[in-house]
Amino acid sequence: LLPAAAQQADGSVLVIGGLDPALKVATDALVIGTDGKAKARLPLQVPRFGGAAARVGGKGPFGGCIVLAGGFAVTAAGVLEPQNQVELYCPGF
């Protein structure tokens, strides 16, 4: 539930965070290939759900990278906490 997702230049999709079936905050992102199969599991710096993700266009230093921002995390005490950190995923780096 409530992951962020963005399509990469090669057609694969990065599905980031969310809530798992037990309603625990996901701690990773999955690269889903064009065949629909998971190709890689990537750890998140900040486990979160309800964020937004977008691919950066253009040919600059971050062209093709995916930016993740916003969403919510749950503290060890069970408190819902808005997230203001930004994470950047750059395939091939």
N, CA, C and O atoms as a MOPAC input file, in Angstrom:
PM7 MOZYME 1SCF
protein

 N      0.82400 1    -1.19100 1     0.00000 1
 C      0.00000 1     0.00000 1     0.00000 1
 C      0.86200 1     1.24600 1     0.00000 1
 O      1.91400 1     1.27100 1     0.63900 1
 N      0.43700 1     2.26800 1    -0.70000 1
 C      1.01800 1     3.60300 1    -0.68200 1
 C      2.50700 1     3.70300 1    -1.01400 1
 O      3.22700 1     4.46400 1    -0.36700 1
 N      2.98600 1     2.94100 1    -2.02000 1
 C      4.37800 1     3.14600 1    -2.43300 1
 C      4.46500 1     4.34900 1    -3.37300 1
 O      3.44500 1     4.88200 1    -3.81000 1
 N      5.66600 1     4.75900 1    -3.67100 1
 C      5.92000 1     5.71000 1    -4.75400 1
 C      6.48600 1     4.88100 1    -5.90700 1
 O      7.07700 1     3.82500 1    -5.68200 1
 N      6.30800 1     5.35400 1    -7.13000 1
 C      6.84100 1     4.61700 1    -8.27700 1
 C      7.20200 1     5.59500 1    -9.38700 1
 O      6.57300 1     6.64100 1    -9.54500 1
 N      8.22300 1     5.23200 1   -10.14900 1
 C      8.62700 1     6.02600 1   -11.30600 1
 C      9.21900 1     5.09100 1   -12.34500 1
 O      9.92700 1     4.13800 1   -12.02100 1
 N      8.91100 1     5.39000 1   -13.61100 1
 C      9.46200 1     4.59000 1   -14.69700 1
 C     10.85300 1     5.08700 1   -15.05100 1
 O     11.10000 1     6.29100 1   -15.12100 1
 N     11.75800 1     4.14400 1   -15.27200 1
 C     13.12400 1     4.46600 1   -15.67200 1
 C     13.22100 1     4.53400 1   -17.19200 1
 O     12.32100 1     4.07800 1   -17.89800 1
 N     14.29900 1     5.09500 1   -17.68500 1
 C     14.47600 1     5.27600 1   -19.12400 1
 C     14.41100 1     3.95700 1   -19.89400 1
 O     13.98000 1     3.93900 1   -21.04700 1
 N     14.83600 1     2.84600 1   -19.27000 1
 C     14.82200 1     1.54800 1   -19.95900 1
 C     13.46100 1     0.85800 1   -19.91500 1
 O     13.31800 1    -0.26000 1   -20.40900 1
 N     12.46200 1     1.51600 1   -19.32700 1
 C     11.11600 1     0.94700 1   -19.25300 1
 C     10.82700 1     0.21100 1   -17.96600 1
 O      9.66800 1    -0.08600 1   -17.67700 1
 N     11.85400 1    -0.09500 1   -17.18100 1
 C     11.62000 1    -0.72500 1   -15.88600 1
 C     11.02300 1     0.30700 1   -14.93200 1
 O     11.03000 1     1.50400 1   -15.22000 1
 N     10.51700 1    -0.15500 1   -13.81400 1
 C      9.86700 1     0.72800 1   -12.84600 1
 C     10.52100 1     0.54200 1   -11.48700 1
 O     10.80500 1    -0.58100 1   -11.07000 1
 N     10.75600 1     1.65400 1   -10.80000 1
 C     11.26100 1     1.62900 1    -9.43700 1
 C     10.05800 1     1.84300 1    -8.51700 1
 O      9.43500 1     2.90500 1    -8.53800 1
 N      9.73600 1     0.82900 1    -7.70800 1
 C      8.63700 1     0.90200 1    -6.74300 1
 C      9.28300 1     1.08000 1    -5.37100 1
 O     10.07200 1     0.24400 1    -4.93000 1
 N      8.93700 1     2.18300 1    -4.70100 1
 C      9.69400 1     2.62000 1    -3.53400 1
 C      8.82400 1     2.65800 1    -2.28400 1
 O      7.76400 1     3.28300 1    -2.26800 1
 N      9.29000 1     1.97700 1    -1.23500 1
 C      8.63600 1     2.05700 1     0.07200 1
 C      7.21700 1     1.52500 1     0.05600 1
 O      6.89400 1     0.59900 1    -0.68800 1
 N      6.36300 1     2.12700 1     0.89600 1
 C      4.98300 1     1.69300 1     1.03600 1
 C      4.78600 1     0.93000 1     2.33800 1
 O      5.65100 1     0.91900 1     3.21400 1
 N      3.65000 1     0.30800 1     2.43700 1
 C      3.32100 1    -0.52900 1     3.59100 1
 C      3.21300 1    -1.97000 1     3.12400 1
 O      2.57900 1    -2.24400 1     2.10500 1
 N      3.82300 1    -2.89500 1     3.85500 1
 C      3.75900 1    -4.30300 1     3.48000 1
 C      2.41500 1    -4.90000 1     3.92500 1
 O      1.61100 1    -4.18900 1     4.52700 1
 N      2.14900 1    -6.18100 1     3.64900 1
 C      0.86300 1    -6.78100 1     4.02200 1
 C      0.55400 1    -6.73600 1     5.52500 1
 O     -0.61000 1    -6.78900 1     5.92200 1
 N      1.60000 1    -6.63900 1     6.35800 1
 C      1.39600 1    -6.54100 1     7.81100 1
 C      1.29700 1    -5.07800 1     8.26600 1
 O      1.29100 1    -4.79200 1     9.46300 1
 N      1.21900 1    -4.14600 1     7.28000 1
 C      1.15000 1    -2.70000 1     7.53100 1
 C      2.39600 1    -2.14500 1     8.20900 1
 O      2.33000 1    -1.15000 1     8.93000 1
 N      3.52700 1    -2.79400 1     7.97200 1
 C      4.82200 1    -2.27800 1     8.41500 1
 C      5.40600 1    -1.45100 1     7.26800 1
 O      5.17900 1    -1.75300 1     6.09600 1
 N      6.15600 1    -0.41200 1     7.61300 1
 C      6.75000 1     0.44500 1     6.59200 1
 C      7.85900 1    -0.31400 1     5.86700 1
 O      8.76900 1    -0.85600 1     6.49600 1
 N      7.77200 1    -0.34600 1     4.54900 1
 C      8.78500 1    -1.03100 1     3.73900 1
 C     10.11600 1    -0.30100 1     3.84100 1
 O     10.15800 1     0.92900 1     3.86300 1
 N     11.18800 1    -1.05600 1     3.90300 1
 C     12.52600 1    -0.48800 1     4.06800 1
 C     13.33300 1    -0.49500 1     2.77800 1
 O     14.53000 1    -0.20900 1     2.78600 1
 N     12.67400 1    -0.82300 1     1.66800 1
 C     13.41600 1    -0.95000 1     0.43000 1
 C     12.60400 1    -0.51400 1    -0.77900 1
 O     11.42600 1    -0.16900 1    -0.67900 1
 N     13.26900 1    -0.54200 1    -1.91100 1
 C     12.65400 1    -0.27300 1    -3.20700 1
 C     12.91400 1    -1.48600 1    -4.09300 1
 O     13.90000 1    -2.19900 1    -3.90700 1
 N     12.04100 1    -1.71300 1    -5.03900 1
 C     12.19800 1    -2.81700 1    -5.98100 1
 C     12.30000 1    -2.27700 1    -7.39600 1
 O     11.54600 1    -1.38500 1    -7.78400 1
 N     13.23400 1    -2.81800 1    -8.16500 1
 C     13.29400 1    -2.53800 1    -9.59000 1
 C     12.50000 1    -3.64500 1   -10.26800 1
 O     12.85000 1    -4.82100 1   -10.16600 1
 N     11.43100 1    -3.26400 1   -10.96100 1
 C     10.57900 1    -4.22100 1   -11.66800 1
 C     10.88500 1    -4.08400 1   -13.16100 1
 O     10.70100 1    -3.01800 1   -13.74700 1
 N     11.34900 1    -5.16900 1   -13.76000 1
 C     11.70800 1    -5.15900 1   -15.17800 1
 C     10.49800 1    -5.07800 1   -16.07900 1
 O      9.36100 1    -5.18800 1   -15.61900 1
 N     10.73900 1    -4.88600 1   -17.34800 1
 C      9.65100 1    -4.79500 1   -18.32100 1
 C      8.89000 1    -6.10900 1   -18.45200 1
 O      7.78800 1    -6.13700 1   -19.00100 1
 N      9.47100 1    -7.19200 1   -17.95300 1
 C      8.78200 1    -8.48400 1   -17.95800 1
 C      7.89900 1    -8.67500 1   -16.72000 1
 O      7.24900 1    -9.70900 1   -16.56800 1
 N      7.88100 1    -7.66400 1   -15.83400 1
 C      7.05200 1    -7.73500 1   -14.62900 1
 C      7.71500 1    -8.42500 1   -13.45000 1
 O      7.09300 1    -8.57700 1   -12.39900 1
 N      8.96200 1    -8.84600 1   -13.60300 1
 C      9.66100 1    -9.53900 1   -12.52200 1
 C     10.60800 1    -8.59100 1   -11.79200 1
 O     11.20500 1    -7.69800 1   -12.39400 1
 N     10.73100 1    -8.80500 1   -10.47200 1
 C     11.65800 1    -8.00900 1    -9.66200 1
 C     13.08800 1    -8.31900 1   -10.08900 1
 O     13.48200 1    -9.48300 1   -10.15900 1
 N     13.85900 1    -7.28200 1   -10.37100 1
 C     15.24700 1    -7.43400 1   -10.81800 1
 C     16.24600 1    -7.08800 1    -9.72400 1
 O     17.36400 1    -7.60300 1    -9.72300 1
 N     15.85700 1    -6.22000 1    -8.78900 1
 C     16.77100 1    -5.80600 1    -7.72300 1
 C     15.97800 1    -5.27000 1    -6.54500 1
 O     14.87300 1    -4.75200 1    -6.70600 1
 N     16.55000 1    -5.39900 1    -5.37300 1
 C     15.99400 1    -4.84600 1    -4.13100 1
 C     17.02900 1    -3.87200 1    -3.59600 1
 O     18.18900 1    -4.23600 1    -3.40200 1
 N     16.60900 1    -2.62600 1    -3.35400 1
 C     17.52100 1    -1.56500 1    -2.93400 1
 C     17.09700 1    -1.02000 1    -1.57300 1
 O     15.91300 1    -0.74400 1    -1.37500 1
 N     18.01900 1    -0.85800 1    -0.63800 1
 C     17.64600 1    -0.31600 1     0.67900 1
 C     17.34300 1     1.17300 1     0.59100 1
 O     17.96100 1     1.89300 1    -0.19300 1
 N     16.39700 1     1.63000 1     1.39200 1
 C     16.10500 1     3.06300 1     1.49700 1
 C     16.90300 1     3.66800 1     2.63700 1
 O     17.16800 1     3.00100 1     3.63600 1
 N     17.28400 1     4.91300 1     2.49500 1
 C     17.93100 1     5.62400 1     3.59700 1
 C     16.92700 1     5.86400 1     4.72000 1
 O     17.25900 1     5.76000 1     5.90100 1
 N     15.68900 1     6.18800 1     4.33200 1
 C     14.61100 1     6.43100 1     5.29300 1
 C     13.40500 1     5.61300 1     4.86000 1
 O     12.77700 1     5.95300 1     3.85700 1
 N     13.05200 1     4.53700 1     5.58400 1
 C     11.84200 1     3.79000 1     5.24300 1
 C     10.63400 1     4.72200 1     5.30200 1
 O     10.46000 1     5.45500 1     6.27600 1
 N      9.80000 1     4.69600 1     4.26500 1
 C      8.66200 1     5.61500 1     4.21600 1
 C      7.55100 1     5.05700 1     3.34800 1
 O      7.73500 1     4.09600 1     2.60100 1
 N      6.40200 1     5.68300 1     3.46800 1
 C      5.26300 1     5.37000 1     2.61500 1
 C      4.57200 1     6.68000 1     2.25500 1
 O      4.72100 1     7.68200 1     2.95400 1
 N      3.81400 1     6.66300 1     1.16100 1
 C      3.05900 1     7.84300 1     0.76200 1
 C      3.89500 1     8.96400 1     0.18500 1
 O      3.42800 1    10.10100 1     0.11600 1
 N      5.12300 1     8.67900 1    -0.23400 1
 C      5.97500 1     9.70500 1    -0.83500 1
 C      5.64800 1     9.87100 1    -2.31600 1
 O      4.69000 1     9.28700 1    -2.82100 1
 N      6.44900 1    10.66700 1    -2.99600 1
 C      6.30200 1    10.87300 1    -4.43500 1
 C      7.65200 1    10.65800 1    -5.09600 1
 O      8.69400 1    10.96000 1    -4.51400 1
 N      7.62900 1    10.13500 1    -6.31400 1
 C      8.85400 1     9.87800 1    -7.05700 1
 C      8.69300 1    10.35800 1    -8.49100 1
 O      7.60600 1    10.28300 1    -9.06500 1
 N      9.78600 1    10.85200 1    -9.06500 1
 C      9.76900 1    11.30500 1   -10.45400 1
 C     11.15700 1    11.12200 1   -11.05100 1
 O     12.16900 1    11.26000 1   -10.36500 1
 N     11.18400 1    10.80900 1   -12.34200 1
 C     12.45900 1    10.69700 1   -13.04800 1
 C     12.88300 1    12.07700 1   -13.53100 1
 O     12.06500 1    12.84600 1   -14.03500 1
 N     14.15200 1    12.38000 1   -13.37500 1
 C     14.71000 1    13.65600 1   -13.81800 1
 C     15.01000 1    13.54300 1   -15.30700 1
 O     15.70100 1    12.61700 1   -15.73300 1
 N     14.50200 1    14.46900 1   -16.09100 1
 C     14.74200 1    14.45800 1   -17.52400 1
 C     16.03200 1    15.18700 1   -17.87200 1
 O     16.73300 1    15.68200 1   -16.99000 1
 N     16.33400 1    15.24800 1   -19.14100 1
 C     17.48800 1    15.99300 1   -19.60500 1
 C     18.77000 1    15.19100 1   -19.56200 1
 O     18.77400 1    13.99800 1   -19.25800 1
 N     19.86600 1    15.88000 1   -19.87600 1
 C     21.16400 1    15.21900 1   -19.96500 1
 C     22.14200 1    15.73500 1   -18.92500 1
 O     23.33900 1    15.46800 1   -19.03900 1
 N     21.68600 1    16.46000 1   -17.92100 1
 C     22.56200 1    16.96900 1   -16.88200 1
 C     23.07300 1    15.84900 1   -15.99800 1
 O     22.85000 1    14.67400 1   -16.29100 1
 N     23.75700 1    16.20200 1   -14.91700 1
 C     24.36400 1    15.18400 1   -14.05000 1
 C     23.34600 1    14.25700 1   -13.38800 1
 O     23.68800 1    13.14100 1   -12.99800 1
 N     22.11000 1    14.70800 1   -13.26100 1
 C     21.08800 1    13.86800 1   -12.63800 1
 C     20.06000 1    13.36200 1   -13.64900 1
 O     19.04700 1    12.78300 1   -13.25500 1
 N     20.29900 1    13.56700 1   -14.92600 1
 C     19.38900 1    13.08300 1   -15.95900 1
 C     19.22700 1    11.57300 1   -15.86600 1
 O     20.21400 1    10.83700 1   -15.84000 1
 N     17.99300 1    11.11800 1   -15.81800 1
 C     17.71400 1     9.68500 1   -15.70800 1
 C     17.61800 1     9.18300 1   -14.28200 1
 O     17.17600 1     8.05700 1   -14.05300 1
 N     18.02200 1     9.99700 1   -13.31900 1
 C     17.91200 1     9.61100 1   -11.90900 1
 C     16.45500 1     9.74100 1   -11.45700 1
 O     15.65800 1    10.43300 1   -12.09100 1
 N     16.12700 1     9.08300 1   -10.37900 1
 C     14.78600 1     9.17600 1    -9.79900 1
 C     14.90000 1     9.83800 1    -8.43800 1
 O     15.71900 1     9.45700 1    -7.60300 1
 N     14.05500 1    10.84000 1    -8.24000 1
 C     14.00800 1    11.58800 1    -6.98800 1
 C     12.81200 1    11.09600 1    -6.18100 1
 O     11.70400 1    10.98300 1    -6.70700 1
 N     13.03900 1    10.80500 1    -4.90500 1
 C     11.98700 1    10.41600 1    -3.96300 1
 C     11.91400 1    11.48800 1    -2.88800 1
 O     12.93700 1    11.88500 1    -2.33100 1
 N     10.71200 1    11.95600 1    -2.59600 1
 C     10.55200 1    12.99500 1    -1.57800 1
 C      9.22000 1    12.82200 1    -0.85800 1
 O      8.28000 1    12.21600 1    -1.37100 1
 N      9.17600 1    13.37700 1     0.34800 1
 C      7.93400 1    13.41100 1     1.11600 1
 C      7.54600 1    12.06400 1     1.68700 1
 O      8.36600 1    11.15200 1     1.79600 1
 N      6.30600 1    11.95900 1     2.04100 1
 C      5.77700 1    10.74700 1     2.64000 1
 C      5.86700 1    10.77500 1     4.14900 1
 O      6.09200 1    11.82000 1     4.76000 1
 N      5.68600 1     9.61100 1     4.73400 1
 C      5.65300 1     9.46900 1     6.18900 1
 C      6.47300 1     8.27000 1     6.63100 1
 O      6.60600 1     7.28700 1     5.90100 1
 N      7.01600 1     8.36200 1     7.82200 1
 C      7.69100 1     7.25200 1     8.47900 1
 C      7.00100 1     7.04100 1     9.81400 1
 O      6.21800 1     7.87800 1    10.26400 1
 N      7.30000 1     5.91400 1    10.43900 1
 C      6.76700 1     5.62200 1    11.77100 1
 C      7.97800 1     5.44600 1    12.69700 1
 O      8.85200 1     4.61900 1    12.43500 1
 N      8.02000 1     6.21900 1    13.76600 1
 C      9.13600 1     6.13800 1    14.70700 1
 C      9.07100 1     4.84000 1    15.50100 1
 O      8.07000 1     4.12500 1    15.44900 1
 N     10.13900 1     4.53600 1    16.23600 1
 C     10.17300 1     3.34100 1    17.08800 1
 C      9.05700 1     3.36300 1    18.12600 1
 O      8.60500 1     2.31100 1    18.57700 1
 N      8.61000 1     4.56200 1    18.50700 1
 C      7.51500 1     4.69800 1    19.47100 1
 C      6.14100 1     4.59900 1    18.81200 1
 O      5.11600 1     4.72200 1    19.48400 1
 N      6.12100 1     4.37400 1    17.47500 1
 C      4.84900 1     4.22800 1    16.76600 1
 C      4.20100 1     5.53900 1    16.36800 1
 O      3.00500 1     5.57900 1    16.07900 1
 N      4.97800 1     6.61400 1    16.35200 1
 C      4.45100 1     7.93700 1    16.00000 1
 C      4.63600 1     8.18000 1    14.50100 1
 O      5.71400 1     7.94200 1    13.95700 1
 N      3.58400 1     8.65300 1    13.84000 1
 C      3.64400 1     8.99600 1    12.43300 1
 C      4.42900 1    10.29700 1    12.27700 1
 O      4.14400 1    11.28600 1    12.95100 1
 N      5.42700 1    10.28600 1    11.37700 1
 C      6.32000 1    11.43000 1    11.24500 1
 C      6.47400 1    11.81200 1     9.76900 1
 O      6.93300 1    10.99400 1     8.97200 1
 N      6.09500 1    13.05100 1     9.38700 1
 C      6.29300 1    13.48700 1     8.00300 1
 C      7.78100 1    13.48900 1     7.65400 1
 O      8.62700 1    13.75400 1     8.50700 1
 N      8.08500 1    13.19400 1     6.40600 1
 C      9.47400 1    13.11800 1     5.96200 1
 C      9.80800 1    14.28700 1     5.04800 1
 O      9.04800 1    14.59000 1     4.12900 1
 N     10.93100 1    14.94100 1     5.28700 1
 C     11.36500 1    16.01800 1     4.41200 1
 C     12.71500 1    15.71900 1     3.76300 1
 O     13.29200 1    16.59600 1     3.12000 1
 N     13.22100 1    14.51300 1     3.91800 1
 C     14.45900 1    14.11000 1     3.25500 1
 C     14.16300 1    13.74600 1     1.79800 1
 O     13.07400 1    13.27700 1     1.46500 1
 N     15.14200 1    13.97100 1     0.95800 1
 C     15.04900 1    13.59400 1    -0.44600 1
 C     16.08300 1    12.50500 1    -0.70000 1
 O     17.22100 1    12.60200 1    -0.24300 1
 N     15.68400 1    11.47000 1    -1.43000 1
 C     16.62500 1    10.42300 1    -1.82200 1
 C     16.72600 1    10.42300 1    -3.34500 1
 O     15.76400 1    10.73900 1    -4.04400 1
 N     17.88800 1    10.06900 1    -3.83600 1
 C     18.15600 1    10.06400 1    -5.26400 1
 C     18.66900 1     8.68900 1    -5.65700 1
 O     19.60800 1     8.17500 1    -5.04900 1
 N     18.05200 1     8.08800 1    -6.68000 1
 C     18.49300 1     6.80500 1    -7.21000 1
 C     18.95200 1     7.03900 1    -8.64200 1
 O     18.17800 1     7.49200 1    -9.48600 1
 N     20.20500 1     6.73000 1    -8.90700 1
 C     20.75900 1     6.90600 1   -10.24700 1
 C     21.21800 1     5.55900 1   -10.77700 1
 O     22.25300 1     5.05300 1   -10.34300 1
 N     20.47600 1     4.96500 1   -11.70100 1
 C     20.88600 1     3.66400 1   -12.23600 1
 C     22.24700 1     3.77600 1   -12.91300 1
 O     22.52600 1     4.75100 1   -13.61000 1
 N     23.07300 1     2.78700 1   -12.70500 1
 C     24.38000 1     2.76800 1   -13.34400 1
 C     25.47800 1     3.42900 1   -12.51500 1
 O     26.64200 1     3.41200 1   -12.91400 1
 N     25.13300 1     4.00100 1   -11.38800 1
 C     26.16600 1     4.61400 1   -10.54000 1
 C     26.56400 1     3.66900 1    -9.44900 1
 O     27.42100 1     3.99800 1    -8.62900 1

